[in-house]
């Protein structure tokens, strides 16, 4: 009888240990997913910022070309 109770206790403890290990694995996997998503979002934001910076440069270049064209037209009109 005593041996049965001890064995039952061992089985319950083993079951709990396995459950705890599984929960720890799931939490680690969830943390990896959160980290990966944060890295992905940071990369997307960086690429978006680069695109906006490039758009600003192109706009400035176009404005400068337009100013130069207008200046050349003024000079030619004189």
N, C-alpha and C positions, 0 to 999 in steps of 0.2 A: 504494500500500500504506500509506504513511504517512498519507495523507488518510483512508483507511478507518478506521485505528486512532483517529485524532483524532475522526472523526465518531462512531465507536462510543463513545469516551470521553465525548463531549458527550451522547449519548443516555443513557448510564448515569448521568451526573451529573444530567441533567434528570429522569430517572425517580426518582432518590434525592431530589431537591429536592421533587418533587411528593408523594412518599411522606411526607417530613418535614412538608410543609405540611398534608397530610391528617391526620397524627397530631396536629399542633398544633391544628387545627380541632376534632378529636374531643375533645382534652383540654380545650379552652376550653368546648365544649358540656357536657362532664361537670362541669366546675367550675360552670357556670351552673345545671345541674340540682341539684348539691349545695347551692348557695346558696339556690335556690328551695325546696328541701326543708327546709333549716334555718329559713328564714323561715316556712314553713308550720307547722312544729312549734312555733316560738316563738309563733305566733298561736294555735294550738290550746291550748298551755299557758296563755297569757294568758286566753283565754276560759274555760278550765276553772277557773282561779284566781278569775276574776270570779264564776263560778257558785257556787263554794264559799263565797266571801265573801257572796254574796247569800243562800245557804242559812243561813249563820250569822246574818245579820241577821234573817231571817224567824224562825228558831228563837228568837232573843233577844226578838223582838217577841211571839211567841206565849207565851213564858214570862212576860213582863211583863204581858200581858193576863190570864194565868191567876192571877198574883199579885194583880193588881188585883181580879179577880173574887172570889178567896178573901177578900181584905181587905174587900170590900164585903159579902160574905156574913157575915163575922165581925161587922161593924158592925151589920148588920141583925139578927143573932141577939142582940145585947146588949139 
